[in-house]
Amino acid sequence: MLAKKFRLPIQEWRKEKKETVSRKNDFFAVKFRANNLKFSRFGAVVSSKVSKSAVVRNKIKRTIFDFIRLKKIYQRAGRDFLIIALSRASRLKKEEIEKQLEQILL
């Protein structure tokens, strides 16, 4: 799991009215903006529209955070990333999720 200081407080982040840039592919949408920290923070949203099963949603979240931790993306310059899983993401296997995240984040 990703260390707590690299986790994005999503509720507070959504309330802030700052300039946000978005990227999207068939499986994920990513919103990001600058922060004043020396590291990046990440948050993941996997709604019940993706899967009614909490087990599947948690596997997707775990895969996202493990990918970020193993690739050490959080060490890059300060940005806040909000990764939103779209409904098609539930059909992907772990390797395919990582491939899609690599395309959209790197």
PABA-429411 format. One record per atom (N, C-alpha, C, O): atom name; x negated, y, z; residue number from 1. Coordinates in Angstrom, 2 decimals, decimal comma. Layout:
! PABA-429411
  atom       px       py       pz  seq
    CA        X        Y        Z  NUM
...
This chain:
! PABA-429411
  atom       px       py       pz  seq
     N    -0,83    -1,18     0,00    1
    CA     0,00     0,00     0,00    1
     C    -0,88     1,24     0,00    1
     O    -2,02     1,22     0,47    1
     N    -0,35     2,29    -0,51    2
    CA    -1,04     3,55    -0,61    2
     C    -1,05     4,24     0,76    2
     O    -0,06     4,22     1,48    2
     N    -2,19     4,86     1,12    3
    CA    -2,30     5,55     2,41    3
     C    -1,26     6,68     2,50    3
     O    -0,86     7,26     1,49    3
     N    -0,82     6,97     3,71    4
    CA     0,27     7,92     3,92    4
     C    -0,05     9,32     3,39    4
     O     0,84    10,00     2,90    4
     N    -1,29     9,74     3,48    5
    CA    -1,61    11,10     3,03    5
     C    -1,49    11,24     1,52    5
     O    -1,41    12,36     1,01    5
     N    -1,49    10,12     0,80    6
    CA    -1,33    10,15    -0,66    6
     C     0,12     9,95    -1,09    6
     O     0,41     9,95    -2,28    6
     N     1,03     9,78    -0,11    7
    CA     2,44     9,61    -0,42    7
     C     3,11    10,98    -0,48    7
     O     2,82    11,86     0,34    7
     N     3,98    11,15    -1,42    8
    CA     4,67    12,42    -1,63    8
     C     5,95    12,46    -0,81    8
     O     6,77    11,54    -0,91    8
     N     6,15    13,50     0,01    9
    CA     7,43    13,63     0,72    9
     C     8,49    14,11    -0,27    9
     O     8,64    15,31    -0,51    9
     N     9,23    13,16    -0,83   10
    CA    10,10    13,41    -1,98   10
     C    11,20    14,42    -1,67   10
     O    11,47    15,29    -2,49   10
     N    11,83    14,32    -0,52   11
    CA    12,95    15,22    -0,20   11
     C    12,48    16,68    -0,14   11
     O    13,17    17,57    -0,64   11
     N    11,34    16,93     0,46   12
    CA    10,79    18,29     0,53   12
     C    10,36    18,75    -0,85   12
     O    10,53    19,91    -1,21   12
     N     9,79    17,84    -1,62   13
    CA     9,28    18,16    -2,96   13
     C    10,40    18,61    -3,88   13
     O    10,23    19,54    -4,67   13
     N    11,54    17,96    -3,78   14
    CA    12,67    18,32    -4,64   14
     C    13,24    19,69    -4,29   14
     O    13,78    20,37    -5,16   14
     N    13,14    20,09    -3,03   15
    CA    13,69    21,38    -2,61   15
     C    12,86    22,56    -3,12   15
     O    13,40    23,64    -3,35   15
     N    11,57    22,34    -3,29   16
    CA    10,69    23,42    -3,74   16
     C    10,99    23,79    -5,18   16
     O    11,22    22,91    -6,02   16
     N    11,00    25,05    -5,47   17
    CA    11,28    25,53    -6,82   17
     C     9,98    25,99    -7,46   17
     O     9,68    27,18    -7,51   17
     N     9,21    25,04    -7,95   18
    CA     7,98    25,34    -8,64   18
     C     8,04    24,79   -10,05   18
     O     8,89    23,96   -10,36   18
     N     7,13    25,24   -10,88   19
    CA     7,10    24,78   -12,27   19
     C     6,69    23,30   -12,32   19
     O     5,65    22,91   -11,80   19
     N     7,53    22,51   -12,96   20
    CA     7,32    21,08   -13,05   20
     C     7,24    20,67   -14,51   20
     O     8,01    21,14   -15,34   20
     N     6,29    19,77   -14,81   21
    CA     6,13    19,24   -16,16   21
     C     6,58    17,79   -16,14   21
     O     6,33    17,07   -15,18   21
     N     7,25    17,36   -17,21   22
    CA     7,77    15,99   -17,25   22
     C     7,22    15,23   -18,44   22
     O     6,95    15,80   -19,50   22
     N     7,06    13,93   -18,25   23
    CA     6,72    12,99   -19,32   23
     C     7,67    11,83   -19,19   23
     O     8,14    11,51   -18,09   23
     N     7,97    11,19   -20,32   24
    CA     8,92    10,10   -20,28   24
     C     8,58     9,07   -21,34   24
     O     8,17     9,42   -22,45   24
     N     8,75     7,79   -20,99   25
    CA     8,72     6,74   -21,98   25
     C     9,97     5,89   -21,79   25
     O    10,89     6,34   -21,11   25
     N    10,04     4,72   -22,36   26
    CA    11,26     3,91   -22,29   26
     C    11,54     3,37   -20,89   26
     O    12,68     2,99   -20,60   26
     N    10,53     3,31   -20,03   27
    CA    10,68     2,65   -18,74   27
     C    10,52     3,57   -17,54   27
     O    11,06     3,28   -16,47   27
     N     9,78     4,66   -17,69   28
    CA     9,50     5,56   -16,57   28
     C     9,57     7,02   -17,01   28
     O     9,29     7,36   -18,15   28
     N     9,96     7,86   -16,07   29
    CA     9,86     9,31   -16,22   29
     C     8,93     9,79   -15,11   29
     O     9,04     9,35   -13,97   29
     N     8,03    10,69   -15,45   30
    CA     7,08    11,21   -14,47   30
     C     7,18    12,73   -14,45   30
     O     7,08    13,39   -15,48   30
     N     7,39    13,27   -13,27   31
    CA     7,39    14,72   -13,07   31
     C     6,16    15,05   -12,24   31
     O     5,88    14,38   -11,24   31
     N     5,43    16,08   -12,64   32
    CA     4,25    16,45   -11,86   32
     C     4,07    17,95   -11,87   32
     O     4,50    18,66   -12,77   32
     N     3,40    18,40   -10,80   33
    CA     3,06    19,81   -10,66   33
     C     1,86    19,94    -9,75   33
     O     1,51    19,01    -9,02   33
     N     1,23    21,09    -9,78   34
    CA     0,02    21,33    -9,02   34
     C     0,33    21,46    -7,53   34
     O     1,40    21,93    -7,13   34
     N    -0,65    21,04    -6,73   35
    CA    -0,58    21,28    -5,29   35
     C    -1,91    21,91    -4,88   35
     O    -2,84    21,95    -5,69   35
     N    -2,03    22,38    -3,67   36
    CA    -3,25    23,04    -3,22   36
     C    -4,14    22,10    -2,42   36
     O    -4,87    22,55    -1,53   36
     N    -4,10    20,82    -2,72   37
    CA    -4,88    19,83    -2,00   37
     C    -6,01    19,31    -2,88   37
     O    -6,01    19,52    -4,09   37
     N    -6,98    18,65    -2,27   38
    CA    -8,11    18,11    -3,01   38
     C    -7,83    16,71    -3,55   38
     O    -8,71    16,09    -4,15   38
     N    -6,63    16,23    -3,34   39
    CA    -6,25    14,91    -3,80   39
     C    -4,82    14,98    -4,35   39
     O    -4,11    15,96    -4,14   39
     N    -4,41    13,94    -5,05   40
    CA    -3,06    13,88    -5,60   40
     C    -2,16    13,06    -4,68   40
     O    -2,61    12,19    -3,94   40
     N    -0,86    13,37    -4,74   41
    CA     0,13    12,62    -3,97   41
     C     1,14    12,02    -4,94   41
     O     1,43    12,59    -5,99   41
     N     1,67    10,86    -4,56   42
    CA     2,57    10,12    -5,44   42
     C     3,82     9,71    -4,71   42
     O     3,79     9,34    -3,54   42
     N     4,94     9,77    -5,42   43
    CA     6,20     9,28    -4,91   43
     C     6,87     8,46    -6,00   43
     O     6,66     8,70    -7,19   43
     N     7,67     7,49    -5,60   44
    CA     8,37     6,64    -6,56   44
     C     9,85     6,57    -6,19   44
     O    10,21     6,43    -5,02   44
     N    10,69     6,68    -7,21   45
    CA    12,12     6,57    -7,03   45
     C    12,60     5,43    -7,92   45
     O    12,45     5,47    -9,14   45
     N    13,19     4,42    -7,28   46
    CA    13,78     3,30    -8,01   46
     C    15,20     3,18    -7,49   46
     O    15,43     2,65    -6,41   46
     N    16,15     3,66    -8,26   47
    CA    17,54     3,70    -7,78   47
     C    18,24     2,37    -7,99   47
     O    17,72     1,45    -8,62   47
     N    19,43     2,28    -7,45   48
    CA    20,20     1,05    -7,59   48
     C    20,72     0,87    -9,02   48
     O    21,23    -0,21    -9,35   48
     N    20,61     1,89    -9,86   49
    CA    20,95     1,74   -11,27   49
     C    19,92     0,86   -11,99   49
     O    20,24     0,22   -12,99   49
     N    18,70     0,83   -11,47   50
    CA    17,67    -0,01   -12,05   50
     C    17,99    -1,47   -11,76   50
     O    17,93    -2,31   -12,66   50
     N    18,33    -1,78   -10,52   51
    CA    18,71    -3,13   -10,13   51
     C    19,53    -3,04    -8,86   51
     O    19,23    -2,24    -7,97   51
     N    20,55    -3,85    -8,77   52
    CA    21,35    -3,88    -7,55   52
     C    20,60    -4,58    -6,42   52
     O    20,92    -4,39    -5,24   52
     N    19,62    -5,39    -6,78   53
    CA    18,86    -6,16    -5,79   53
     C    17,74    -5,31    -5,19   53
     O    16,89    -4,80    -5,92   53
     N    17,74    -5,17    -3,88   54
    CA    16,69    -4,41    -3,20   54
     C    15,34    -5,07    -3,37   54
     O    14,31    -4,39    -3,38   54
     N    15,32    -6,38    -3,50   55
    CA    14,07    -7,11    -3,67   55
     C    13,38    -6,67    -4,97   55
     O    12,18    -6,43    -4,98   55
     N    14,14    -6,57    -6,04   56
    CA    13,58    -6,16    -7,33   56
     C    13,11    -4,71    -7,26   56
     O    12,03    -4,39    -7,75   56
     N    13,91    -3,84    -6,64   57
    CA    13,51    -2,43    -6,53   57
     C    12,23    -2,28    -5,73   57
     O    11,35    -1,50    -6,11   57
     N    12,10    -3,01    -4,63   58
    CA    10,89    -2,93    -3,81   58
     C     9,68    -3,50    -4,53   58
     O     8,57    -3,00    -4,34   58
     N     9,86    -4,54    -5,34   59
    CA     8,74    -5,08    -6,13   59
     C     8,22    -4,05    -7,12   59
     O     7,01    -3,92    -7,32   59
     N     9,14    -3,32    -7,74   60
    CA     8,74    -2,29    -8,69   60
     C     7,96    -1,19    -7,96   60
     O     6,91    -0,76    -8,43   60
     N     8,47    -0,73    -6,81   61
    CA     7,77     0,30    -6,03   61
     C     6,39    -0,18    -5,60   61
     O     5,41     0,56    -5,72   61
     N     6,31    -1,40    -5,11   62
    CA     5,04    -1,96    -4,67   62
     C     4,04    -2,04    -5,82   62
     O     2,86    -1,75    -5,64   62
     N     4,52    -2,43    -6,99   63
    CA     3,65    -2,50    -8,16   63
     C     3,13    -1,12    -8,54   63
     O     1,96    -0,97    -8,89   63
     N     4,00    -0,11    -8,48   64
    CA     3,59     1,26    -8,80   64
     C     2,50     1,73    -7,84   64
     O     1,46     2,24    -8,28   64
     N     2,72     1,57    -6,54   65
    CA     1,75     2,05    -5,56   65
     C     0,46     1,24    -5,58   65
     O    -0,62     1,80    -5,34   65
     N     0,53    -0,04    -5,85   66
    CA    -0,69    -0,85    -5,97   66
     C    -1,50    -0,42    -7,19   66
     O    -2,73    -0,37    -7,12   66
     N    -0,83    -0,12    -8,29   67
    CA    -1,52     0,35    -9,49   67
     C    -2,27     1,64    -9,19   67
     O    -3,43     1,79    -9,57   67
     N    -1,62     2,57    -8,51   68
    CA    -2,24     3,86    -8,17   68
     C    -3,43     3,65    -7,24   68
     O    -4,48     4,27    -7,41   68
     N    -3,26     2,78    -6,26   69
    CA    -4,33     2,53    -5,30   69
     C    -5,53     1,86    -5,96   69
     O    -6,67     2,26    -5,71   69
     N    -5,30     0,87    -6,79   70
    CA    -6,41     0,14    -7,42   70
     C    -7,14     0,96    -8,47   70
     O    -8,35     0,83    -8,62   70
     N    -6,42     1,80    -9,20   71
    CA    -7,04     2,65   -10,22   71
     C    -7,62     3,93    -9,63   71
     O    -8,29     4,69   -10,32   71
     N    -7,36     4,16    -8,33   72
    CA    -7,85     5,34    -7,60   72
     C    -7,46     6,65    -8,28   72
     O    -8,26     7,59    -8,36   72
     N    -6,25     6,70    -8,77   73
    CA    -5,75     7,90    -9,44   73
     C    -5,61     9,05    -8,45   73
     O    -5,73    10,22    -8,84   73
     N    -5,38     8,74    -7,19   74
    CA    -5,16     9,77    -6,16   74
     C    -6,40    10,62    -5,93   74
     O    -6,28    11,69    -5,32   74
     N    -7,57    10,20    -6,38   75
    CA    -8,80    10,96    -6,15   75
     C    -8,97    12,11    -7,13   75
     O    -9,86    12,95    -6,95   75
     N    -8,15    12,16    -8,12   76
    CA    -8,24    13,24    -9,10   76
     C    -7,73    14,54    -8,50   76
     O    -7,13    14,54    -7,42   76
     N    -7,96    15,64    -9,21   77
    CA    -7,59    16,96    -8,72   77
     C    -6,14    17,03    -8,27   77
     O    -5,30    16,24    -8,73   77
     N    -5,85    17,95    -7,39   78
    CA    -4,58    18,02    -6,71   78
     C    -3,35    18,21    -7,58   78
     O    -3,12    19,29    -8,13   78
     N    -2,57    17,16    -7,69   79
    CA    -1,27    17,20    -8,34   79
     C    -0,31    16,34    -7,55   79
     O    -0,71    15,38    -6,88   79
     N     0,95    16,68    -7,62   80
    CA     2,00    15,85    -7,04   80
     C     2,72    15,16    -8,19   80
     O     3,14    15,80    -9,15   80
     N     2,87    13,85    -8,08   81
    CA     3,53    13,05    -9,11   81
     C     4,77    12,41    -8,53   81
     O     4,72    11,82    -7,45   81
     N     5,88    12,51    -9,23   82
    CA     7,10    11,80    -8,88   82
     C     7,39    10,85   -10,04   82
     O     7,68    11,28   -11,15   82
     N     7,32     9,54    -9,77   83
    CA     7,54     8,52   -10,78   83
     C     8,95     7,98   -10,60   83
     O     9,30     7,47    -9,53   83
     N     9,75     8,08   -11,65   84
    CA    11,13     7,64   -11,60   84
     C    11,28     6,45   -12,54   84
     O    11,01     6,55   -13,73   84
     N    11,70     5,33   -11,99   85
    CA    11,92     4,13   -12,80   85
     C    13,27     4,24   -13,49   85
     O    14,28     4,55   -12,87   85
     N    13,28     3,97   -14,78   86
    CA    14,52     3,97   -15,55   86
     C    15,09     2,55   -15,57   86
     O    14,41     1,60   -15,18   86
     N    16,31     2,41   -16,03   87
    CA    17,01     1,13   -15,91   87
     C    16,31    -0,03   -16,61   87
     O    16,44    -1,17   -16,17   87
     N    15,58     0,21   -17,67   88
    CA    14,88    -0,86   -18,39   88
     C    13,69    -1,43   -17,61   88
     O    13,21    -2,51   -17,94   88
     N    13,21    -0,73   -16,61   89
    CA    12,03    -1,14   -15,86   89
     C    12,24    -2,45   -15,11   89
     O    11,27    -3,15   -14,80   89
     N    13,46    -2,79   -14,80   90
    CA    13,72    -4,02   -14,04   90
     C    13,40    -5,27   -14,85   90
     O    13,21    -6,33   -14,27   90
     N    13,35    -5,16   -16,16   91
    CA    13,07    -6,31   -17,03   91
     C    11,57    -6,59   -17,18   91
     O    11,19    -7,63   -17,71   91
     N    10,74    -5,66   -16,73   92
    CA     9,30    -5,79   -16,93   92
     C     8,64    -6,67   -15,87   92
     O     9,07    -6,71   -14,72   92
     N     7,58    -7,34   -16,28   93
    CA     6,75    -8,08   -15,33   93
     C     5,69    -7,12   -14,81   93
     O     5,54    -6,01   -15,32   93
     N     4,96    -7,55   -13,78   94
    CA     3,97    -6,69   -13,12   94
     C     2,94    -6,14   -14,11   94
     O     2,64    -4,95   -14,07   94
     N     2,41    -6,98   -14,99   95
    CA     1,38    -6,55   -15,95   95
     C     1,95    -5,52   -16,92   95
     O     1,26    -4,58   -17,31   95
     N     3,21    -5,71   -17,32   96
    CA     3,83    -4,77   -18,25   96
     C     4,11    -3,42   -17,57   96
     O     3,98    -2,37   -18,20   96
     N     4,48    -3,46   -16,29   97
    CA     4,69    -2,22   -15,54   97
     C     3,38    -1,44   -15,47   97
     O     3,36    -0,23   -15,70   97
     N     2,30    -2,13   -15,15   98
    CA     0,99    -1,48   -15,06   98
     C     0,57    -0,89   -16,41   98
     O     0,00     0,20   -16,45   98
     N     0,85    -1,59   -17,48   99
    CA     0,50    -1,09   -18,82   99
     C     1,29     0,18   -19,14   99
     O     0,72     1,14   -19,67   99
     N     2,57     0,20   -18,82  100
    CA     3,40     1,38   -19,07  100
     C     2,97     2,56   -18,20  100
     O     2,94     3,70   -18,67  100
     N     2,63     2,29   -16,96  101
    CA     2,15     3,37   -16,07  101
     C     0,82     3,92   -16,56  101
     O     0,58     5,13   -16,50  101
     N    -0,04     3,05   -17,04  102
    CA    -1,33     3,52   -17,56  102
     C    -1,14     4,45   -18,74  102
     O    -1,84     5,46   -18,87  102
     N    -0,19     4,13   -19,61  103
    CA     0,08     4,98   -20,76  103
     C     0,62     6,35   -20,37  103
     O     0,28     7,36   -20,98  103
     N     1,46     6,38   -19,36  104
    CA     2,11     7,63   -19,01  104
     C     1,30     8,49   -18,03  104
     O     1,42     9,71   -18,04  104
     N     0,48     7,85   -17,17  105
    CA    -0,28     8,60   -16,17  105
     C    -1,69     8,96   -16,59  105
     O    -2,20    10,01   -16,19  105
     N    -2,33     8,14   -17,39  106
    CA    -3,74     8,38   -17,72  106
     C    -3,94     9,03   -19,05  106
     O    -5,07     9,28   -19,45  106
